[in-house]
Amino acid sequence: MNESPVQDLSVYQLALGMQAPPQAMPLSPATLLSILRSQIDLLIEQKIAATLWVKLPPGEIWRSELARYQSSVNASVVIYNCQIEERRKADQTSSKYFSPSTTSHSLQLLPNKQLQREYFLIILSPQFCSLIVAHRPLKRRKTQILKRINTSKNRTLLAINTVEGRVIQQVLDGIKQAKTSESSLSLPNDFICPAMPEPVLMSQLLVKQLQRQDEINHQIMNQRIARLQRQNQNLHSREKLKDEFLRNVCQELRTPLTHMKTALSLLNSSTLKPPQRQRYLQMLNIQCDRQNSLITGLLDLVQLEHSLHDITLESVRLSDIVPGIVSTYQPIAQEKGIMLAYTVPTELPPVWCVSGGLRLIVINMLHNSIKFTPDGGQVWVKTRVHGDYIQLDFRDTGIGIAETEIPRIFDSFYRVRSGATDESSGPGLGLTVVQQLLWRSGGFITVKSKVNEGSVFTIHLPTVRNKPKT
């Protein structure tokens, strides 16, 4: 026997090679499963004991259909489980699906690249014969059928489903020739497929196919409804967050305005002494600065959120950014008697970060560390490699954060409750900005803190050799 044609065997092409071949149709694996189930339903309802030739996709759901059939039919069922030689090990596990009453044979076929991309089910019985074959087209070769449809992930197969005896017989003969020479399996050669099943059986099969298709349509509809419900829920959550944000904005803007109005009314008093006038003027100046800081912070945050998706990532070294910013904050730290130091080795690998974002992250974190550290305290900035990330620690001996407050410190306008700071300490947007920048850069931030002992904020940024997931 010339093995070359056999090694090129394609059940799909055998079926198409007939004169007046059956029509191929694009479908999804779910639809293929529904066709298989409808035919199994027919065999079970009519109690037809058939011989099955199968090569199914991996997964228990396919094998369970065969097990459902053999457990429902009293007569013995014969199954020829066709597998390419390389998949013999995987096929050995299939016997667990079948009961002792089932005669199951493992039929090894010669190595064949085309058959590896095909699945089929052949049903043989005097009352009813059928062929289902599905072919996975190569992505680089679009067939004429696939060119005429809008291909998607749900339509990955070309399938033929026929009950014509002449087509089934030719496919069956081709599979018999493709068995390995080591296989001593005795195959039935005297069975002849009927030309067509009885019209009654065909009508019943059509009904079952429609029922199974209705099930699929119902599942798809439920999935779409669930997806729309999730989308609506997400939109509702976003609206709630937006409403809460606007409420916080109004409250934050109202507070300095209230203080300014109070100061202005007191300045109108005719009995006001110069020291008191100076104090109220200073209050006005502080609250104006606070108002300006709030508005500037809000505009920066809104602009950042709108532009983050369009901002590109850049490769940057911490040793090029951190030392310069630390030196800028040294005079501020010295005024409070705070020891400010850093350790950033020059040999650290570069990290991915939003363009210009690393400088903004370091400025916000260093500003907070110094602001919340009392006079005479200490602030350290340290870096180290940890797996696929570079960790940048901001450690201080400051006022610390209560454990119950840590989950809220990244919320917009939230300020740690402490007498060490006043209302002019800032708009409470710094950590929100840091978190947004890290999210877009593929990094994240962690916090450890104890009240009156200090805090450690750790920035995690992906190294350049590991492209972040954005």
Secondary structure as a PSIPRED ss2 file (coil, helix, strand):
# PSIPRED VFORMAT (PSIPRED V4.0)

   1 M C   1.000  0.000  0.000
   2 N C   1.000  0.000  0.000
   3 E H   0.000  1.000  0.000
   4 S H   0.000  1.000  0.000
   5 P H   0.000  1.000  0.000
   6 V H   0.000  1.000  0.000
   7 Q H   0.000  1.000  0.000
   8 D C   1.000  0.000  0.000
   9 L C   1.000  0.000  0.000
  10 S C   1.000  0.000  0.000
  11 V H   0.000  1.000  0.000
  12 Y H   0.000  1.000  0.000
  13 Q H   0.000  1.000  0.000
  14 L H   0.000  1.000  0.000
  15 A H   0.000  1.000  0.000
  16 L H   0.000  1.000  0.000
  17 G C   1.000  0.000  0.000
  18 M C   1.000  0.000  0.000
  19 Q C   1.000  0.000  0.000
  20 A C   1.000  0.000  0.000
  21 P C   1.000  0.000  0.000
  22 P C   1.000  0.000  0.000
  23 Q C   1.000  0.000  0.000
  24 A C   1.000  0.000  0.000
  25 M E   0.000  0.000  1.000
  26 P E   0.000  0.000  1.000
  27 L E   0.000  0.000  1.000
  28 S C   1.000  0.000  0.000
  29 P H   0.000  1.000  0.000
  30 A H   0.000  1.000  0.000
  31 T H   0.000  1.000  0.000
  32 L H   0.000  1.000  0.000
  33 L H   0.000  1.000  0.000
  34 S H   0.000  1.000  0.000
  35 I H   0.000  1.000  0.000
  36 L H   0.000  1.000  0.000
  37 R H   0.000  1.000  0.000
  38 S H   0.000  1.000  0.000
  39 Q H   0.000  1.000  0.000
  40 I H   0.000  1.000  0.000
  41 D H   0.000  1.000  0.000
  42 L H   0.000  1.000  0.000
  43 L H   0.000  1.000  0.000
  44 I H   0.000  1.000  0.000
  45 E H   0.000  1.000  0.000
  46 Q C   1.000  0.000  0.000
  47 K C   1.000  0.000  0.000
  48 I C   1.000  0.000  0.000
  49 A C   1.000  0.000  0.000
  50 A C   1.000  0.000  0.000
  51 T E   0.000  0.000  1.000
  52 L E   0.000  0.000  1.000
  53 W E   0.000  0.000  1.000
  54 V E   0.000  0.000  1.000
  55 K E   0.000  0.000  1.000
  56 L C   1.000  0.000  0.000
  57 P C   1.000  0.000  0.000
  58 P C   1.000  0.000  0.000
  59 G C   1.000  0.000  0.000
  60 E H   0.000  1.000  0.000
  61 I H   0.000  1.000  0.000
  62 W H   0.000  1.000  0.000
  63 R H   0.000  1.000  0.000
  64 S H   0.000  1.000  0.000
  65 E H   0.000  1.000  0.000
  66 L H   0.000  1.000  0.000
  67 A H   0.000  1.000  0.000
  68 R H   0.000  1.000  0.000
  69 Y H   0.000  1.000  0.000
  70 Q H   0.000  1.000  0.000
  71 S H   0.000  1.000  0.000
  72 S H   0.000  1.000  0.000
  73 V C   1.000  0.000  0.000
  74 N C   1.000  0.000  0.000
  75 A C   1.000  0.000  0.000
  76 S C   1.000  0.000  0.000
  77 V E   0.000  0.000  1.000
  78 V E   0.000  0.000  1.000
  79 I E   0.000  0.000  1.000
  80 Y E   0.000  0.000  1.000
  81 N E   0.000  0.000  1.000
  82 C E   0.000  0.000  1.000
  83 Q E   0.000  0.000  1.000
  84 I E   0.000  0.000  1.000
  85 E H   0.000  1.000  0.000
  86 E H   0.000  1.000  0.000
  87 R H   0.000  1.000  0.000
  88 R H   0.000  1.000  0.000
  89 K H   0.000  1.000  0.000
  90 A H   0.000  1.000  0.000
  91 D H   0.000  1.000  0.000
  92 Q H   0.000  1.000  0.000
  93 T H   0.000  1.000  0.000
  94 S H   0.000  1.000  0.000
  95 S H   0.000  1.000  0.000
  96 K H   0.000  1.000  0.000
  97 Y H   0.000  1.000  0.000
  98 F C   1.000  0.000  0.000
  99 S C   1.000  0.000  0.000
 100 P C   1.000  0.000  0.000
 101 S C   1.000  0.000  0.000
 102 T E   0.000  0.000  1.000
 103 T E   0.000  0.000  1.000
 104 S E   0.000  0.000  1.000
 105 H E   0.000  0.000  1.000
 106 S E   0.000  0.000  1.000
 107 L E   0.000  0.000  1.000
 108 Q E   0.000  0.000  1.000
 109 L E   0.000  0.000  1.000
 110 L C   1.000  0.000  0.000
 111 P C   1.000  0.000  0.000
 112 N C   1.000  0.000  0.000
 113 K C   1.000  0.000  0.000
 114 Q C   1.000  0.000  0.000
 115 L H   0.000  1.000  0.000
 116 Q H   0.000  1.000  0.000
 117 R H   0.000  1.000  0.000
 118 E E   0.000  0.000  1.000
 119 Y E   0.000  0.000  1.000
 120 F E   0.000  0.000  1.000
 121 L E   0.000  0.000  1.000
 122 I E   0.000  0.000  1.000
 123 I E   0.000  0.000  1.000
 124 L E   0.000  0.000  1.000
 125 S C   1.000  0.000  0.000
 126 P C   1.000  0.000  0.000
 127 Q C   1.000  0.000  0.000
 128 F C   1.000  0.000  0.000
 129 C C   1.000  0.000  0.000
 130 S E   0.000  0.000  1.000
 131 L E   0.000  0.000  1.000
 132 I E   0.000  0.000  1.000
 133 V E   0.000  0.000  1.000
 134 A E   0.000  0.000  1.000
 135 H E   0.000  0.000  1.000
 136 R C   1.000  0.000  0.000
 137 P C   1.000  0.000  0.000
 138 L C   1.000  0.000  0.000
 139 K C   1.000  0.000  0.000
 140 R C   1.000  0.000  0.000
 141 R C   1.000  0.000  0.000
 142 K C   1.000  0.000  0.000
 143 T C   1.000  0.000  0.000
 144 Q H   0.000  1.000  0.000
 145 I H   0.000  1.000  0.000
 146 L H   0.000  1.000  0.000
 147 K H   0.000  1.000  0.000
 148 R C   1.000  0.000  0.000
 149 I C   1.000  0.000  0.000
 150 N C   1.000  0.000  0.000
 151 T C   1.000  0.000  0.000
 152 S C   1.000  0.000  0.000
 153 K C   1.000  0.000  0.000
 154 N C   1.000  0.000  0.000
 155 R C   1.000  0.000  0.000
 156 T C   1.000  0.000  0.000
 157 L E   0.000  0.000  1.000
 158 L E   0.000  0.000  1.000
 159 A E   0.000  0.000  1.000
 160 I E   0.000  0.000  1.000
 161 N E   0.000  0.000  1.000
 162 T E   0.000  0.000  1.000
 163 V C   1.000  0.000  0.000
 164 E C   1.000  0.000  0.000
 165 G H   0.000  1.000  0.000
 166 R H   0.000  1.000  0.000
 167 V H   0.000  1.000  0.000
 168 I H   0.000  1.000  0.000
 169 Q H   0.000  1.000  0.000
 170 Q H   0.000  1.000  0.000
 171 V H   0.000  1.000  0.000
 172 L H   0.000  1.000  0.000
 173 D H   0.000  1.000  0.000
 174 G H   0.000  1.000  0.000
 175 I H   0.000  1.000  0.000
 176 K H   0.000  1.000  0.000
 177 Q H   0.000  1.000  0.000
 178 A C   1.000  0.000  0.000
 179 K E   0.000  0.000  1.000
 180 T C   1.000  0.000  0.000
 181 S C   1.000  0.000  0.000
 182 E C   1.000  0.000  0.000
 183 S C   1.000  0.000  0.000
 184 S C   1.000  0.000  0.000
 185 L C   1.000  0.000  0.000
 186 S C   1.000  0.000  0.000
 187 L C   1.000  0.000  0.000
 188 P C   1.000  0.000  0.000
 189 N C   1.000  0.000  0.000
 190 D C   1.000  0.000  0.000
 191 F C   1.000  0.000  0.000
 192 I C   1.000  0.000  0.000
 193 C C   1.000  0.000  0.000
 194 P C   1.000  0.000  0.000
 195 A C   1.000  0.000  0.000
 196 M C   1.000  0.000  0.000
 197 P C   1.000  0.000  0.000
 198 E C   1.000  0.000  0.000
 199 P H   0.000  1.000  0.000
 200 V H   0.000  1.000  0.000
 201 L H   0.000  1.000  0.000
 202 M H   0.000  1.000  0.000
 203 S H   0.000  1.000  0.000
 204 Q H   0.000  1.000  0.000
 205 L H   0.000  1.000  0.000
 206 L H   0.000  1.000  0.000
 207 V H   0.000  1.000  0.000
 208 K H   0.000  1.000  0.000
 209 Q H   0.000  1.000  0.000
 210 L H   0.000  1.000  0.000
 211 Q H   0.000  1.000  0.000
 212 R H   0.000  1.000  0.000
 213 Q H   0.000  1.000  0.000
 214 D H   0.000  1.000  0.000
 215 E H   0.000  1.000  0.000
 216 I H   0.000  1.000  0.000
 217 N H   0.000  1.000  0.000
 218 H H   0.000  1.000  0.000
 219 Q H   0.000  1.000  0.000
 220 I H   0.000  1.000  0.000
 221 M H   0.000  1.000  0.000
 222 N H   0.000  1.000  0.000
 223 Q H   0.000  1.000  0.000
 224 R H   0.000  1.000  0.000
 225 I H   0.000  1.000  0.000
 226 A H   0.000  1.000  0.000
 227 R H   0.000  1.000  0.000
 228 L H   0.000  1.000  0.000
 229 Q H   0.000  1.000  0.000
 230 R H   0.000  1.000  0.000
 231 Q H   0.000  1.000  0.000
 232 N H   0.000  1.000  0.000
 233 Q H   0.000  1.000  0.000
 234 N H   0.000  1.000  0.000
 235 L H   0.000  1.000  0.000
 236 H H   0.000  1.000  0.000
 237 S H   0.000  1.000  0.000
 238 R H   0.000  1.000  0.000
 239 E H   0.000  1.000  0.000
 240 K H   0.000  1.000  0.000
 241 L H   0.000  1.000  0.000
 242 K H   0.000  1.000  0.000
 243 D H   0.000  1.000  0.000
 244 E H   0.000  1.000  0.000
 245 F H   0.000  1.000  0.000
 246 L H   0.000  1.000  0.000
 247 R H   0.000  1.000  0.000
 248 N H   0.000  1.000  0.000
 249 V H   0.000  1.000  0.000
 250 C H   0.000  1.000  0.000
 251 Q H   0.000  1.000  0.000
 252 E H   0.000  1.000  0.000
 253 L H   0.000  1.000  0.000
 254 R H   0.000  1.000  0.000
 255 T H   0.000  1.000  0.000
 256 P H   0.000  1.000  0.000
 257 L H   0.000  1.000  0.000
 258 T H   0.000  1.000  0.000
 259 H H   0.000  1.000  0.000
 260 M H   0.000  1.000  0.000
 261 K H   0.000  1.000  0.000
 262 T H   0.000  1.000  0.000
 263 A H   0.000  1.000  0.000
 264 L H   0.000  1.000  0.000
 265 S H   0.000  1.000  0.000
 266 L H   0.000  1.000  0.000
 267 L H   0.000  1.000  0.000
 268 N C   1.000  0.000  0.000
 269 S C   1.000  0.000  0.000
 270 S C   1.000  0.000  0.000
 271 T C   1.000  0.000  0.000
 272 L C   1.000  0.000  0.000
 273 K C   1.000  0.000  0.000
 274 P H   0.000  1.000  0.000
 275 P H   0.000  1.000  0.000
 276 Q H   0.000  1.000  0.000
 277 R H   0.000  1.000  0.000
 278 Q H   0.000  1.000  0.000
 279 R H   0.000  1.000  0.000
 280 Y H   0.000  1.000  0.000
 281 L H   0.000  1.000  0.000
 282 Q H   0.000  1.000  0.000
 283 M H   0.000  1.000  0.000
 284 L H   0.000  1.000  0.000
 285 N H   0.000  1.000  0.000
 286 I H   0.000  1.000  0.000
 287 Q H   0.000  1.000  0.000
 288 C H   0.000  1.000  0.000
 289 D H   0.000  1.000  0.000
 290 R H   0.000  1.000  0.000
 291 Q H   0.000  1.000  0.000
 292 N H   0.000  1.000  0.000
 293 S H   0.000  1.000  0.000
 294 L H   0.000  1.000  0.000
 295 I H   0.000  1.000  0.000
 296 T H   0.000  1.000  0.000
 297 G H   0.000  1.000  0.000
 298 L H   0.000  1.000  0.000
 299 L H   0.000  1.000  0.000
 300 D H   0.000  1.000  0.000
 301 L H   0.000  1.000  0.000
 302 V H   0.000  1.000  0.000
 303 Q H   0.000  1.000  0.000
 304 L H   0.000  1.000  0.000
 305 E H   0.000  1.000  0.000
 306 H H   0.000  1.000  0.000
 307 S H   0.000  1.000  0.000
 308 L C   1.000  0.000  0.000
 309 H C   1.000  0.000  0.000
 310 D C   1.000  0.000  0.000
 311 I C   1.000  0.000  0.000
 312 T C   1.000  0.000  0.000
 313 L E   0.000  0.000  1.000
 314 E E   0.000  0.000  1.000
 315 S E   0.000  0.000  1.000
 316 V E   0.000  0.000  1.000
 317 R C   1.000  0.000  0.000
 318 L H   0.000  1.000  0.000
 319 S H   0.000  1.000  0.000
 320 D H   0.000  1.000  0.000
 321 I H   0.000  1.000  0.000
 322 V H   0.000  1.000  0.000
 323 P H   0.000  1.000  0.000
 324 G H   0.000  1.000  0.000
 325 I H   0.000  1.000  0.000
 326 V H   0.000  1.000  0.000
 327 S H   0.000  1.000  0.000
 328 T H   0.000  1.000  0.000
 329 Y H   0.000  1.000  0.000
 330 Q H   0.000  1.000  0.000
 331 P H   0.000  1.000  0.000
 332 I H   0.000  1.000  0.000
 333 A H   0.000  1.000  0.000
 334 Q H   0.000  1.000  0.000
 335 E H   0.000  1.000  0.000
 336 K C   1.000  0.000  0.000
 337 G C   1.000  0.000  0.000
 338 I C   1.000  0.000  0.000
 339 M E   0.000  0.000  1.000
 340 L E   0.000  0.000  1.000
 341 A E   0.000  0.000  1.000
 342 Y E   0.000  0.000  1.000
 343 T E   0.000  0.000  1.000
 344 V C   1.000  0.000  0.000
 345 P C   1.000  0.000  0.000
 346 T C   1.000  0.000  0.000
 347 E C   1.000  0.000  0.000
 348 L C   1.000  0.000  0.000
 349 P C   1.000  0.000  0.000
 350 P C   1.000  0.000  0.000
 351 V E   0.000  0.000  1.000
 352 W E   0.000  0.000  1.000
 353 C E   0.000  0.000  1.000
 354 V E   0.000  0.000  1.000
 355 S C   1.000  0.000  0.000
 356 G C   1.000  0.000  0.000
 357 G H   0.000  1.000  0.000
 358 L H   0.000  1.000  0.000
 359 R H   0.000  1.000  0.000
 360 L H   0.000  1.000  0.000
 361 I H   0.000  1.000  0.000
 362 V H   0.000  1.000  0.000
 363 I H   0.000  1.000  0.000
 364 N H   0.000  1.000  0.000
 365 M H   0.000  1.000  0.000
 366 L H   0.000  1.000  0.000
 367 H H   0.000  1.000  0.000
 368 N H   0.000  1.000  0.000
 369 S H   0.000  1.000  0.000
 370 I H   0.000  1.000  0.000
 371 K H   0.000  1.000  0.000
 372 F C   1.000  0.000  0.000
 373 T C   1.000  0.000  0.000
 374 P C   1.000  0.000  0.000
 375 D C   1.000  0.000  0.000
 376 G C   1.000  0.000  0.000
 377 G C   1.000  0.000  0.000
 378 Q E   0.000  0.000  1.000
 379 V E   0.000  0.000  1.000
 380 W E   0.000  0.000  1.000
 381 V E   0.000  0.000  1.000
 382 K E   0.000  0.000  1.000
 383 T E   0.000  0.000  1.000
 384 R E   0.000  0.000  1.000
 385 V E   0.000  0.000  1.000
 386 H E   0.000  0.000  1.000
 387 G C   1.000  0.000  0.000
 388 D C   1.000  0.000  0.000
 389 Y E   0.000  0.000  1.000
 390 I E   0.000  0.000  1.000
 391 Q E   0.000  0.000  1.000
 392 L E   0.000  0.000  1.000
 393 D E   0.000  0.000  1.000
 394 F E   0.000  0.000  1.000
 395 R E   0.000  0.000  1.000
 396 D E   0.000  0.000  1.000
 397 T C   1.000  0.000  0.000
 398 G C   1.000  0.000  0.000
 399 I C   1.000  0.000  0.000
 400 G C   1.000  0.000  0.000
 401 I C   1.000  0.000  0.000
 402 A C   1.000  0.000  0.000
 403 E C   1.000  0.000  0.000
 404 T C   1.000  0.000  0.000
 405 E C   1.000  0.000  0.000
 406 I H   0.000  1.000  0.000
 407 P H   0.000  1.000  0.000
 408 R H   0.000  1.000  0.000
 409 I C   1.000  0.000  0.000
 410 F C   1.000  0.000  0.000
 411 D C   1.000  0.000  0.000
 412 S C   1.000  0.000  0.000
 413 F C   1.000  0.000  0.000
 414 Y C   1.000  0.000  0.000
 415 R C   1.000  0.000  0.000
 416 V C   1.000  0.000  0.000
 417 R C   1.000  0.000  0.000
 418 S C   1.000  0.000  0.000
 419 G C   1.000  0.000  0.000
 420 A C   1.000  0.000  0.000
 421 T C   1.000  0.000  0.000
 422 D C   1.000  0.000  0.000
 423 E H   0.000  1.000  0.000
 424 S H   0.000  1.000  0.000
 425 S H   0.000  1.000  0.000
 426 G C   1.000  0.000  0.000
 427 P C   1.000  0.000  0.000
 428 G C   1.000  0.000  0.000
 429 L C   1.000  0.000  0.000
 430 G H   0.000  1.000  0.000
 431 L H   0.000  1.000  0.000
 432 T H   0.000  1.000  0.000
 433 V H   0.000  1.000  0.000
 434 V H   0.000  1.000  0.000
 435 Q H   0.000  1.000  0.000
 436 Q H   0.000  1.000  0.000
 437 L H   0.000  1.000  0.000
 438 L H   0.000  1.000  0.000
 439 W H   0.000  1.000  0.000
 440 R H   0.000  1.000  0.000
 441 S H   0.000  1.000  0.000
 442 G C   1.000  0.000  0.000
 443 G C   1.000  0.000  0.000
 444 F E   0.000  0.000  1.000
 445 I E   0.000  0.000  1.000
 446 T E   0.000  0.000  1.000
 447 V E   0.000  0.000  1.000
 448 K E   0.000  0.000  1.000
 449 S E   0.000  0.000  1.000
 450 K E   0.000  0.000  1.000
 451 V C   1.000  0.000  0.000
 452 N C   1.000  0.000  0.000
 453 E C   1.000  0.000  0.000
 454 G E   0.000  0.000  1.000
 455 S E   0.000  0.000  1.000
 456 V E   0.000  0.000  1.000
 457 F E   0.000  0.000  1.000
 458 T E   0.000  0.000  1.000
 459 I E   0.000  0.000  1.000
 460 H E   0.000  0.000  1.000
 461 L E   0.000  0.000  1.000
 462 P E   0.000  0.000  1.000
 463 T E   0.000  0.000  1.000
 464 V C   1.000  0.000  0.000
 465 R C   1.000  0.000  0.000
 466 N C   1.000  0.000  0.000
 467 K C   1.000  0.000  0.000
 468 P C   1.000  0.000  0.000
 469 K C   1.000  0.000  0.000
 470 T C   1.000  0.000  0.000
